[in-house]
Amino acid sequence: MNQQKFLAIALTLVGFVSASSVWAQNSTSAKRDAAKTSASNDASQASADDFVNLLRKDVRSQKKQIIAENMELSQAEAEKFWPVYDQYAAELSKIYDVKIALLHDYADNYSSMTGEQAESYIRKRAEVEQSIMQLRLKYMPAFRKVLSGRETALFYQLDWRLGLAIDVELVQVPLINQ
C-alpha cells in the first residue's frame, strides 16, 4: 500500500480518536455536573459510556483495516495471522483500558493533585507504556511463526505508528498546574 493511502486511513483513525478525546473531555465536565443533578441523569451517563465503547470498537476496526490493507497477506497467511493478531489486540485493548482510566482520573484531578499523586500518575503511566512494549515483545515469536521476518517488522511498524497517532491525540490532555 502506498504512503498516501496509509495516511488517509490513519487520519480517519485519528479522527475517531479525536472525537473520543473531545467527547471524553466534555463528559468529564458532564460527570461533575451530573453528580450535582438528579438521578435521572444516570441513564444519560450510561449512554455516554456506550458512546465511548462504540468509539473504541470503531478505532479497533479502523486499526485492523489499516493493518489488513498494508500487510497484503495471502489467504493462507491471513488465516494464520488474524487469530494471533486478535489475541494480541485483545490483550492490548486491556492495557489501553488501563491507560484510558488513568487519563480519565488525571483529567478529573490534574488541577488539584498533590506532588505525590502527580508522581504516582507518572509511575502508573510509565508502567502502562512498559506493558505495551512487553506485550509486543511477548507476541513477536507468535507473529514470527506465521509471518516472515520482514512481514513481522512491517506489522510492528504499523502497530507503532498507529499507537503514535493515538498518543498524538492524548497530548491534548492539559498539563498539570504548577
C-alpha positions as a Markdown table, in Angstrom:
| # | Residue | x | y | z |
|---|---|---|---|---|
| 1 | Met | 0.0 | 0.0 | 0.0 |
| 2 | Asn | 1.3 | 3.5 | -0.8 |
| 3 | Gln | 2.0 | 6.1 | 1.9 |
| 4 | Gln | -0.9 | 8.3 | 0.8 |
| 5 | Lys | -3.4 | 5.6 | 1.4 |
| 6 | Phe | -1.9 | 4.7 | 4.8 |
| 7 | Leu | -2.0 | 8.4 | 5.7 |
| 8 | Ala | -5.7 | 8.8 | 4.7 |
| 9 | Ile | -6.7 | 5.8 | 6.7 |
| 10 | Ala | -4.6 | 6.8 | 9.7 |
| 11 | Leu | -6.1 | 10.2 | 9.6 |
| 12 | Thr | -9.6 | 8.6 | 9.8 |
| 13 | Leu | -8.4 | 6.7 | 12.8 |
| 14 | Val | -7.1 | 9.8 | 14.4 |
| 15 | Gly | -10.4 | 11.4 | 13.7 |
| 16 | Phe | -12.2 | 8.7 | 15.7 |
| 17 | Val | -9.7 | 9.2 | 18.5 |
| 18 | Ser | -10.1 | 13.0 | 18.3 |
| 19 | Ala | -13.8 | 12.7 | 18.6 |
| 20 | Ser | -13.4 | 10.3 | 21.6 |
| 21 | Ser | -10.9 | 12.7 | 23.2 |
| 22 | Val | -13.1 | 15.8 | 22.8 |
| 23 | Trp | -16.1 | 13.8 | 24.0 |
| 24 | Ala | -14.2 | 12.5 | 27.0 |
| 25 | Gln | -13.1 | 16.0 | 28.0 |
| 26 | Asn | -16.7 | 17.2 | 27.7 |
| 27 | Ser | -18.0 | 14.1 | 29.6 |
| 28 | Thr | -15.7 | 14.9 | 32.5 |
| 29 | Ser | -17.4 | 18.2 | 33.0 |
| 30 | Ala | -20.7 | 16.5 | 32.4 |
| 31 | Lys | -19.9 | 13.9 | 35.0 |
| 32 | Arg | -19.3 | 16.6 | 37.6 |
| 33 | Asp | -22.5 | 18.4 | 36.7 |
| 34 | Ala | -24.4 | 15.1 | 36.7 |
| 35 | Ala | -23.3 | 14.4 | 40.3 |
| 36 | Lys | -25.0 | 17.7 | 41.3 |
| 37 | Thr | -28.3 | 17.0 | 39.5 |
| 38 | Ser | -31.0 | 14.4 | 39.9 |
| 39 | Ala | -30.6 | 10.6 | 39.5 |
| 40 | Ser | -32.4 | 10.8 | 36.2 |
| 41 | Asn | -29.1 | 11.6 | 34.5 |
| 42 | Asp | -27.9 | 8.1 | 35.3 |
| 43 | Ala | -29.4 | 6.9 | 32.0 |
| 44 | Ser | -27.6 | 9.6 | 30.0 |
| 45 | Gln | -24.3 | 8.6 | 31.7 |
| 46 | Ala | -24.9 | 5.0 | 30.7 |
| 47 | Ser | -25.4 | 6.2 | 27.1 |
| 48 | Ala | -22.2 | 8.3 | 27.3 |
| 49 | Asp | -20.3 | 5.2 | 28.4 |
| 50 | Asp | -21.9 | 3.3 | 25.5 |
| 51 | Phe | -20.7 | 6.0 | 23.1 |
| 52 | Val | -17.1 | 5.7 | 24.3 |
| 53 | Asn | -17.3 | 1.9 | 23.9 |
| 54 | Leu | -18.7 | 2.4 | 20.4 |
| 55 | Leu | -15.8 | 4.7 | 19.5 |
| 56 | Arg | -13.3 | 2.2 | 20.9 |
| 57 | Lys | -14.8 | -0.5 | 18.7 |
| 58 | Asp | -14.6 | 1.8 | 15.7 |
| 59 | Val | -10.9 | 2.6 | 16.4 |
| 60 | Arg | -10.1 | -1.1 | 16.7 |
| 61 | Ser | -11.9 | -1.8 | 13.4 |
| 62 | Gln | -10.1 | 1.1 | 11.7 |
| 63 | Lys | -6.8 | -0.2 | 13.0 |
| 64 | Lys | -7.5 | -3.7 | 11.8 |
| 65 | Gln | -8.4 | -2.3 | 8.4 |
| 66 | Ile | -5.2 | -0.3 | 8.1 |
| 67 | Ile | -3.1 | -3.4 | 9.0 |
| 68 | Ala | -5.0 | -5.6 | 6.6 |
| 69 | Glu | -4.5 | -3.1 | 3.7 |
| 70 | Asn | -0.8 | -2.6 | 4.4 |
| 71 | Met | 0.1 | -6.3 | 5.1 |
| 72 | Glu | -1.3 | -7.6 | 1.8 |
| 73 | Leu | -1.3 | -11.2 | 3.2 |
| 74 | Ser | -2.2 | -14.2 | 1.0 |
| 75 | Gln | -5.2 | -16.2 | 2.1 |
| 76 | Ala | -3.1 | -18.8 | 3.8 |
| 77 | Glu | -1.0 | -16.2 | 5.6 |
| 78 | Ala | -4.2 | -14.3 | 6.7 |
| 79 | Glu | -5.7 | -17.5 | 8.1 |
| 80 | Lys | -2.7 | -17.9 | 10.4 |
| 81 | Phe | -2.1 | -14.2 | 11.1 |
| 82 | Trp | -5.5 | -12.9 | 12.2 |
| 83 | Pro | -6.1 | -15.3 | 15.1 |
| 84 | Val | -2.7 | -14.3 | 16.5 |
| 85 | Tyr | -3.5 | -10.6 | 15.9 |
| 86 | Asp | -6.9 | -10.9 | 17.5 |
| 87 | Gln | -5.3 | -12.4 | 20.7 |
| 88 | Tyr | -2.7 | -9.6 | 20.7 |
| 89 | Ala | -5.3 | -6.9 | 20.1 |
| 90 | Ala | -7.5 | -8.2 | 23.0 |
| 91 | Glu | -4.5 | -8.1 | 25.4 |
| 92 | Leu | -3.5 | -4.7 | 24.1 |
| 93 | Ser | -7.1 | -3.4 | 24.5 |
| 94 | Lys | -6.9 | -4.3 | 28.2 |
| 95 | Ile | -3.8 | -2.3 | 28.6 |
| 96 | Tyr | -5.4 | 0.7 | 26.7 |
| 97 | Asp | -8.4 | 0.4 | 29.1 |
| 98 | Val | -6.0 | 1.0 | 32.0 |
| 99 | Lys | -4.4 | 3.9 | 30.1 |
| 100 | Ile | -7.8 | 5.5 | 29.4 |
| 101 | Ala | -8.9 | 5.0 | 33.0 |
| 102 | Leu | -5.6 | 6.7 | 34.1 |
| 103 | Leu | -6.2 | 9.6 | 31.8 |
| 104 | His | -9.8 | 10.0 | 33.0 |
| 105 | Asp | -8.6 | 10.0 | 36.6 |
| 106 | Tyr | -5.9 | 12.5 | 35.7 |
| 107 | Ala | -8.4 | 14.8 | 33.8 |
| 108 | Asp | -10.7 | 14.8 | 36.8 |
| 109 | Asn | -7.9 | 15.7 | 39.3 |
| 110 | Tyr | -4.9 | 17.3 | 37.5 |
| 111 | Ser | -5.7 | 20.8 | 38.9 |
| 112 | Ser | -5.7 | 19.7 | 42.5 |
| 113 | Met | -3.1 | 16.8 | 42.5 |
| 114 | Thr | -0.6 | 16.8 | 45.3 |
| 115 | Gly | 3.1 | 16.1 | 44.4 |
| 116 | Glu | 2.7 | 12.5 | 45.5 |
| 117 | Gln | -0.4 | 12.0 | 43.4 |
| 118 | Ala | 1.3 | 13.5 | 40.4 |
| 119 | Glu | 4.3 | 11.3 | 40.8 |
| 120 | Ser | 2.1 | 8.3 | 41.2 |
| 121 | Tyr | 0.3 | 9.2 | 37.9 |
| 122 | Ile | 3.7 | 9.3 | 36.1 |
| 123 | Arg | 4.8 | 6.0 | 37.5 |
| 124 | Lys | 1.5 | 4.3 | 36.6 |
| 125 | Arg | 1.6 | 5.8 | 33.1 |
| 126 | Ala | 5.2 | 4.5 | 32.7 |
| 127 | Glu | 4.0 | 1.1 | 33.8 |
| 128 | Val | 1.3 | 1.2 | 31.1 |
| 129 | Glu | 3.9 | 2.1 | 28.4 |
| 130 | Gln | 6.2 | -0.7 | 29.6 |
| 131 | Ser | 3.3 | -3.2 | 29.5 |
| 132 | Ile | 2.6 | -2.2 | 25.9 |
| 133 | Met | 6.3 | -2.9 | 24.9 |
| 134 | Gln | 6.4 | -6.1 | 26.9 |
| 135 | Leu | 3.2 | -7.3 | 25.1 |
| 136 | Arg | 4.8 | -6.5 | 21.7 |
| 137 | Leu | 7.9 | -8.5 | 22.7 |
| 138 | Lys | 5.8 | -11.3 | 24.1 |
| 139 | Tyr | 4.0 | -11.7 | 20.7 |
| 140 | Met | 7.0 | -11.4 | 18.5 |
| 141 | Pro | 7.7 | -15.1 | 18.4 |
| 142 | Ala | 4.0 | -15.9 | 17.7 |
| 143 | Phe | 3.9 | -13.4 | 14.8 |
| 144 | Arg | 7.2 | -14.7 | 13.5 |
| 145 | Lys | 5.7 | -18.2 | 13.3 |
| 146 | Val | 3.0 | -17.1 | 10.9 |
| 147 | Leu | 4.9 | -14.3 | 9.1 |
| 148 | Ser | 8.3 | -13.7 | 7.5 |
| 149 | Gly | 10.8 | -11.5 | 9.4 |
| 150 | Arg | 10.1 | -8.6 | 7.0 |
| 151 | Glu | 6.3 | -9.0 | 7.4 |
| 152 | Thr | 6.7 | -9.2 | 11.2 |
| 153 | Ala | 8.7 | -6.0 | 11.1 |
| 154 | Leu | 6.1 | -4.3 | 8.9 |
| 155 | Phe | 3.3 | -5.3 | 11.3 |
| 156 | Tyr | 5.2 | -3.8 | 14.3 |
| 157 | Gln | 5.9 | -0.6 | 12.3 |
| 158 | Leu | 2.2 | -0.3 | 11.5 |
| 159 | Asp | 1.3 | -1.0 | 15.2 |
| 160 | Trp | 3.8 | 1.6 | 16.5 |
| 161 | Arg | 2.7 | 4.3 | 14.0 |
| 162 | Leu | -1.0 | 3.7 | 14.9 |
| 163 | Gly | -0.1 | 3.8 | 18.6 |
| 164 | Leu | 1.7 | 7.1 | 18.0 |
| 165 | Ala | -1.3 | 8.5 | 16.1 |
| 166 | Ile | -3.5 | 7.8 | 19.1 |
| 167 | Asp | -0.9 | 9.2 | 21.5 |
| 168 | Val | -0.7 | 12.4 | 19.5 |
| 169 | Glu | -4.3 | 13.0 | 20.4 |
| 170 | Leu | -3.7 | 12.2 | 24.0 |
| 171 | Val | -1.3 | 15.2 | 24.3 |
| 172 | Gln | -4.3 | 17.4 | 24.3 |
| 173 | Val | -4.8 | 16.5 | 27.9 |
| 174 | Pro | -3.9 | 19.5 | 30.0 |
| 175 | Leu | -0.5 | 19.8 | 31.7 |
| 176 | Ile | -0.5 | 19.7 | 35.5 |
| 177 | Asn | -0.8 | 23.0 | 37.2 |
| 178 | Gln | 2.3 | 24.3 | 39.0 |
